[in-house]
């Protein structure tokens, strides 16, 4: 377990949270003494309901024009 000073933890909190989320516990110290531990939360992955997903995608309407054509027209119209 890595020890990090409180000042460094405040300066690099996002990085330390990412590391903790990946499973690396981090001990935070103040004046050389451990005061806190940063650990990730165990999360169980949720199963995907394939039938519900297929029903949702089949209920969606198709676009009248392909996305690339629409995007080109929007881009070209805005250019001039």
C-alpha beads as a LAMMPS data file, in Angstrom:
LAMMPS data file: protein, C-alpha beads

80 atoms
79 bonds

1 atom types
1 bond types

-500.0 500.0 xlo xhi
-500.0 500.0 ylo yhi
-500.0 500.0 zlo zhi

Masses

1 110.0

Atoms # bond

1 1 1 0.000 0.000 0.000
2 1 1 1.427 3.336 -1.040
3 1 1 1.581 6.209 1.421
4 1 1 0.778 9.701 0.183
5 1 1 0.938 12.949 2.129
6 1 1 -2.266 14.881 2.608
7 1 1 -0.924 17.791 0.572
8 1 1 -0.101 15.511 -2.367
9 1 1 -3.480 13.763 -2.030
10 1 1 -5.264 17.114 -2.288
11 1 1 -3.223 18.064 -5.343
12 1 1 -3.686 14.720 -7.136
13 1 1 -7.068 13.526 -5.880
14 1 1 -8.448 12.502 -9.299
15 1 1 -5.409 10.350 -10.046
16 1 1 -5.534 8.707 -6.609
17 1 1 -9.252 7.963 -6.933
18 1 1 -8.659 6.297 -10.298
19 1 1 -5.914 4.146 -8.812
20 1 1 -8.109 3.195 -5.862
21 1 1 -10.964 2.319 -8.220
22 1 1 -8.603 -0.080 -10.020
23 1 1 -7.997 -1.832 -6.698
24 1 1 -4.846 -0.164 -5.375
25 1 1 -5.402 1.005 -1.778
26 1 1 -3.698 4.265 -0.818
27 1 1 -2.835 5.405 2.708
28 1 1 -2.995 9.153 3.328
29 1 1 -0.667 10.566 5.950
30 1 1 -0.459 13.821 7.865
31 1 1 2.925 14.672 9.356
32 1 1 4.068 11.105 8.766
33 1 1 1.144 9.411 10.538
34 1 1 -1.597 7.520 8.715
35 1 1 -4.937 9.322 8.953
36 1 1 -7.037 7.816 6.133
37 1 1 -7.148 5.042 3.580
38 1 1 -8.527 5.414 0.063
39 1 1 -9.950 2.215 -1.419
40 1 1 -12.237 1.350 -4.286
41 1 1 -15.782 0.063 -3.871
42 1 1 -16.581 -3.468 -4.917
43 1 1 -19.263 -3.326 -7.594
44 1 1 -21.074 -6.277 -9.060
45 1 1 -21.627 -5.968 -12.809
46 1 1 -25.290 -5.957 -13.768
47 1 1 -26.508 -8.447 -16.325
48 1 1 -27.874 -7.021 -19.551
49 1 1 -31.457 -8.012 -20.366
50 1 1 -30.987 -8.902 -24.025
51 1 1 -34.694 -9.233 -24.747
52 1 1 -35.412 -5.750 -23.398
53 1 1 -32.469 -4.313 -25.357
54 1 1 -33.635 -5.953 -28.599
55 1 1 -37.214 -4.746 -28.035
56 1 1 -35.946 -1.212 -27.483
57 1 1 -33.764 -1.136 -30.601
58 1 1 -36.499 -2.662 -32.762
59 1 1 -38.981 -0.014 -31.582
60 1 1 -36.697 2.818 -32.755
61 1 1 -37.532 4.430 -36.070
62 1 1 -34.972 4.427 -38.851
63 1 1 -33.642 7.807 -39.931
64 1 1 -34.850 8.975 -43.354
65 1 1 -31.266 9.726 -44.453
66 1 1 -27.967 8.192 -43.400
67 1 1 -26.204 10.076 -40.609
68 1 1 -23.170 10.807 -42.795
69 1 1 -25.341 12.552 -45.404
70 1 1 -27.150 14.602 -42.796
71 1 1 -23.904 15.599 -41.109
72 1 1 -22.327 16.643 -44.406
73 1 1 -25.340 18.790 -45.276
74 1 1 -25.278 20.505 -41.887
75 1 1 -21.541 21.070 -42.140
76 1 1 -21.662 22.385 -45.708
77 1 1 -24.679 24.628 -45.102
78 1 1 -22.975 26.235 -42.119
79 1 1 -19.787 26.836 -44.033
80 1 1 -21.213 29.278 -46.589

Bonds

1 1 1 2
2 1 2 3
3 1 3 4
4 1 4 5
5 1 5 6
6 1 6 7
7 1 7 8
8 1 8 9
9 1 9 10
10 1 10 11
11 1 11 12
12 1 12 13
13 1 13 14
14 1 14 15
15 1 15 16
16 1 16 17
17 1 17 18
18 1 18 19
19 1 19 20
20 1 20 21
21 1 21 22
22 1 22 23
23 1 23 24
24 1 24 25
25 1 25 26
26 1 26 27
27 1 27 28
28 1 28 29
29 1 29 30
30 1 30 31
31 1 31 32
32 1 32 33
33 1 33 34
34 1 34 35
35 1 35 36
36 1 36 37
37 1 37 38
38 1 38 39
39 1 39 40
40 1 40 41
41 1 41 42
42 1 42 43
43 1 43 44
44 1 44 45
45 1 45 46
46 1 46 47
47 1 47 48
48 1 48 49
49 1 49 50
50 1 50 51
51 1 51 52
52 1 52 53
53 1 53 54
54 1 54 55
55 1 55 56
56 1 56 57
57 1 57 58
58 1 58 59
59 1 59 60
60 1 60 61
61 1 61 62
62 1 62 63
63 1 63 64
64 1 64 65
65 1 65 66
66 1 66 67
67 1 67 68
68 1 68 69
69 1 69 70
70 1 70 71
71 1 71 72
72 1 72 73
73 1 73 74
74 1 74 75
75 1 75 76
76 1 76 77
77 1 77 78
78 1 78 79
79 1 79 80
